[in-house]
Amino acid sequence: MYMNENIENQIISMINRSNKILLLPSSPPDGDSIGSTLAMYLVLKKIGKDVTAVCSDPIPDVFKFFPTLNVIKADVSADNDFIVTLDCVKKNVKEIRHEIKESKFNIIITPSKGRFIPDDVTFSYGPSKFDLIITVDTCDLSQIGKFYEHNTELFTTLPIINIDHHATNLMFGKVNLVDEMASSTTEILISLINKIKPEENLIDEDIATLLLAGIITDTGSFQNANTTPRSLESAAYLLSLGARQQEIIKHVFKTKNLSTLKLWGKVLSKIQYDKDSRIVWSKITEEDLKSTKSSEDESGGIIDELLSNAPGSEVILLLKQKKDNLISVSVRTTKDSVNASKIAEMFGGGGHVRAAGFKIKDKTIEEAEKIILKKVRKFQENRGITRREIESSVSEPNLSKAKVPQAESKQSEDSSAENSKKAEENPKDDTPENPNSPIKLNFNQ
């Protein structure tokens, strides 16, 4: 594989020195982030490590067939235990009880004789629950979601291994294995896993299936522009190790709930087209989800279907209304000259040349739609689209032939930065202090 061996060796050395490893995928989770997390979990378990995997957001039902999915926790306590120590050398404890009064937790200790004094009590913290963090498929620490928000200090005190394939990665780790030429993060992991214990074949059928799932979902079953000879070679290698390709295809692409199909009908009926700017867009509201009895994760693949059925367009947008006035936007473009990541960066997001995403906070979907279209139209205008080009282009796209939905690639929301303001203020360093700033190891193809 085309990996930088120095970076891989750094990662393997860090893993070998660690015992309690925390694995974190980006949110919202998809086939690549969850496949990467579970594959690394199983590998690290095989070499005797104590591993914890945490994903703050619910995992879409389409990935419930993944082997050992139940090991991923929704949350864990990352803080060191607070220990209260009572010196009982001179006095024995007869009884201990507790009570909660007015938001105060009282520990009541009754001695067998005499009385305890404040000098008998000391306070301390237990040992750290983790000694290494590994993030997968994550551009920015804020993408980890609530776990990062609730445990920010943890990310400044523990070393971080950052493994990702997005060009907009902020290089926040002590070691960064970032390969933007890879189709997926699971593709990057193949070489790394094979070097952890080269004398053993750590990739069994389950791990091979998880790694292949990441490649298949991020390439849209090898239909997206990020499909390369390397991704096809990686898929062939995983198949030779027993990866269950048909199981992946069946669950991800061929099994759709009635609610999903109803949601698709809603979205496709609201498609709009700006011929002058060559923009196609649609939106999903909370009311759409409610009326079709569907969930947010059932919208996966709609953006790619719009892309494949929009000849003559250059920018495809899908706006999704979430809770708390948050609008998530997926971006696709039909040619390399129209950079999707540049569009996303205008709103604090990022991604790839042909696929990206971003989020807008504290706006209704109607307000967000106006803001987005104004900026994207200006973006297209600045690219120099002329009336002559428009008149010579393909006429309005035929969007009446949309097919059954397919799972959406990670190359959209996984790259969006929900906390865009923070990213703008400190775009290169989410973990400014020891131990993650000293080493800047970056893979450039």
N, C-alpha and C positions, 0 to 999 in steps of 0.2 A: 504494500500500500504506500501512498505518497505522503508519509507522515514525517514530521521532524523528530528524529529519534532522541535528540537531546531533551525535548520537552516531555516526551513519553517517559524517558528515564527519570526525569525529575518527579513526575507524577507517581511512578512506581515506587520510587524511594520514599516519598511522603506517605504513600499507602502502607508500605512495609513498616514504617516507624509508628504508625497509628493503630489504635485498637478500637476506638469508639467513633464510628464514622457516621456523619449525618448526610443523607442524600436528599437533594431538593430539585424538583423540576419547576419549570416556569408555569404560570397560570395565565389564561385558562389552559388546562391540560389537553394534550392531543396525543395522537399515536406515536409521534417521535419522542416527546418529552416523557410520556409514561413508559414507552418501550425502553428508552435509555435508562430510566430509573430502575425498572425491574430487572433489566439485564445486568446492570452494575450491582444491584442488591444480591442477586443469585451468585455472581462471580465472587464478590467480597465475602459472602457466607462460605463459599467453597474453600477459601484460603484462611478461614478461621477468624474473621473479623466480626465484631459486634456492630451491626448496622441498623440504622433507623431511617426509614423513608417517610417523608411528610409532604403532602399536597393539600394546601388550604382549600382549594376549590373542589367541588364534586367532580368525579370522573364520569365522562359521558357513558351512557349505557352501551354505546357501540363498541366500547373497549372492555366490556365486562368479561369477555372470553379470554383475556390475557392471563397466562399462567401466573399463579401466586399473587393476583391483584390485591388480595385481602391484607397483604403485609404493609401496604401504604396507609399511613395514619392521617386523619384529618388535622390533628394537632398533637403536640407533645409539650411538656414542660421542659424548657431548655435551661432555665435558671438553676444554679446550684442550690441544693437544699439548705435551708436556714436551720441551724442546730442550736437548741437550748440545752446547756449542760448544767446539771445540778450536782454539786459535791455532796455525797452521802457518806463521807468517811466518819463523821461524828454523829450523824442523825440518819435514821432509816425512814423510808417513805412508807406510810401506811396506806395512803389512797391518793389517786390522781383522777381528776375529772376536769371538764372544761365547760365553758358557757360563752355565749355570744350576747353581748349587751351593747346596744347603741353603736353598732359597727366595730366593736372591739372584741377580740378573742381573748378570753381570760383562761389561763391554765391554773387550776386550783390544786395545790399539793398539800396534803395533810401529813405531817411527820408522826412517827409513832411516839415520840416524846420531844420536848423542847420546841424550838422554832428555827426555821431557816432564816438567814439574813441575806441581803443583796450580794454580799461577798461570796456566797455559796453558788451564785449563778454566773455563768459565762456564756457568751454567744460566739458562734463561728459558722462557717459555710462548709458544706460538704464538697467532695471532689467534683471536678467538671464532668458533666454528663457526656461531653463530646470532645474529641481532640482534633478533628478534621471535618471540614465541610466540602462536599463535592456538589456543584451545581451543574445541571445538564440542560441544554437547549434554552439557555437563559441569557438574554442580551444585557439585562440591567437587573440589579438586585431587587429593585422595586417590583419586578415581574413575579417574584416569588409570592407576593401578595401579603396576606395578613400575618403569616409567620414571620416575615421580615419586619413588618411594622411593629409587631409585639416583641421582637427580640433583636432590635437593631444593634445593641451593644455586642451581641454574640459574634457578629460579622466583623467587628473591629478587633476582637481578641483571639479568634481562631484562624488558622491558615485556610485559605479557600483555593480549591482546584476548580477552574472554570472551563468547562468543555462545551463548545458551541459551534455553530456553522453559519452564523449571521454576520454580515459585513458591518452592521451597526453595533456590534458588541463593544461594551465600554471597558473591557480589559480590567475588571475589578478584582481578579484573583491574584494570589501570590504566584501561581503558575496558570497561564492561559493557553489552552489548546484550542485555538479558534481557527478553523479551516473553512473559509467562505466558499471554497470550490466544492466542498462536499454537499451532497444532496440532502443530508440529514445528519443529526448528531449520532444516530446509531451507526451510520456508515463510518464515522470517525472512530467509534469505540472498537470496531473489529480488530484493527491493528493493535490498539492499546491492550485489549484483553489477551490477545495471543502472546504478548510480551510479558504479562504479569507472571506467568509460570510457563515458560516455553516448553518445558519437559512434559507438561500435561495439556490435554485438549480440554480447556475449560468451557468451550462453547458446546453445550449439549443441545438437544432438539428444542427444548423450551427457550433457552437463551437465543438460539438461532432464529426461532419464530418471532421473538420480541424484537430482535435487531432488524429482521426483514420487515416487520410491521412498520417500523419507523421509516424505512426507505420507501415502502409502497405508499404509505399515507402522505409523505411529504412530496413524492413525485406524482401523486395522483394516479397510481398504478402505472408509472412510467410514461405518462402522457404529458406532464408539465415540462416547461423549458429547462428545468434544472436536472433533467435526466441526462446522464453522461455515460461514456463507456465505463468509467470507474464505478458508477452506481450499478450498472448492469453486471459488471464483473463481481461486485460485492454480493449482489443478489444471487448470482449463480453459485458463488462460494457457500453462502448460507444454505441454499437448497441442497448442496452436496453434504451438508452437515445435518440434514433432517428438518430444516425449517418447513413449517406447514403452510405453504402458500395458499392453497385452496381454502383453508380455514380462515385466513385473513381476508381473502376476497369475499367469501360468503358473508362474514359478519360485517365487514366495513362497507362493501359496495352493493351487495345483493339483498340485504335484509333491511327493509324499511317499514316503519310503523305507519298505520293509517294516519295518525296525527301528523307525521312528517310530510306525507303527501299533501295533506290539507294545508299545512303551512306553506309548502312550496306553491300551491295554487294562489294563496294570498300574495306572496311576494312577486310571483310572475305577473299577476294582474296589475301590479303597481309599477311596472318598469317604465322609466322615462328615458328619453334620448335627446341630447343636445347636439344637433347635427353640426353646427358651426364649431363647437369645441370638441366634438367627437367623444362625448362623455355619455356613458350609459350608467344608470343608477336605479336602485330600488331600496326599500327600507322595511324593517320588521319592527312593529310596535309591541308594547306589552299587551295591547288589546288583541293583536294577531295571535300571540301565544295563548292567551286566555280562550279565545273563540275556537281555536283549533285543538285545545287541550294538549299543547305541545310544550316542550322545554327549550331553553336557549341552545342547548347543544344539538338540537335537531336541525339547526340552520346550516350545519356543516355541508359544504359542497355547493351551496347555491351560487356563491360568487364565481366558482370555476365553471358552472353550467352557463351562467350569464356570459362568461368570457368565450366559451366555445360556440355560443349562438349569437355573437354580436359582431359580424363582419362589418368593417368600415369604422368601428370604434377604436379608440386608443386607450381610454381610461375607463375602467369599470369599478364602481363603488357600491358597497352594500353597507347601509347604516342599520345598526341594531340597537334598539332601546333597551337599556338595562335598568336596574334599580338605582334609586338615589340620583336621578337626573344624570346618569352616565350613558354616553353614546359611544359604542364601539364601532369602528369603521374598518372594513377590509378593502384593500386597494389591489387591483390587478391592472397590468398594462399589456398591450399586445405586441410591443416591440421594444428592443433594448434602448432605443433613442428616447423613449418616454420612461423616465426613471421613477418607478413607484416609490422607492425609498425617499427620494427627494420630495415627493408629494407628502408622504407621511411625516417627514422631518419638519415640514411647515407647521404641523400641529403637535410636535413633540414626540412623534413616533419614529418608526424606522422599519427596516426589513431588507429585502433584496431588490434588484433592479426591476424584476417583473412582478413581485409580490411583496406587499408590505401592509402595515396597519397602524392605527393610532386610536386614541380615545379623547373624547371631549367631555369635560365635567361641567356640572351645574347649568346645563342647557336642555331645553326640550328638544325633541327630535326635529321639530319644524325649524327651531332657531339654529340648530346645528346644521341642518340641510342647507339653509341660506348661506351660512358662514363658509361651509365647505365648498359649495358650488362657486361662490364668488372667487375664492382663492384658487381653486383648480382651473376655472376659466381663465383667470389671469396667468396662471402657470402655463397653460396651453398657448395663450396669446404671446407670452414672452418667448415661447419656443419658435415663434415665427410662422404660425399657421396662416396661410394666405387664402383669400377667396378662391384663387385659381386652384390651389391644392384641394380645397373642399369640393369644388365643382367636378374635379377630375377623380375624386375618390369614389369608393363604392357607396351607393345610396343607402338610405336608412336601413339598419340591420334588421334581419328577419328573426324575431325573437319568439316566433310561434311554435318552434320545433324543440323546445326545451325538453330534455330527457329526464329519466328518473334520477333523483339526487345521488350525489356521491359525497363521501366524507371530505371536509375541507382540509386543505394543506395547512401545516403549522406556519407557513411563511407569512401569515397575516397577523393575528392578534398576539402570537407568541413574541412578535417583535415590537408591539406597542408598548409605550412607556406611560403607564397610568399617571405617574407622578412626573409629568413633563417639566414642571417648574424646577424641581430638584435637579433633573438631568441638565437643564440649561445652566443652572447656577454652578454645578460641579460635574461637568460632563465626563471627566476622565477618572474620577476617584470617589467611589461610594464608600470605600473603606480606607480613610486617609492615614490611619495609624498602624502601628505594629499589629499583626505580622504580615499584612498583605501588600504593602507598598514597595518593599525593597527590591523584589525581583520582577522584571518586566520581560517575560518570555512570550513572544508572539510568533505564531506560525503565519507566514506569508507565502502563498503559492507562487 
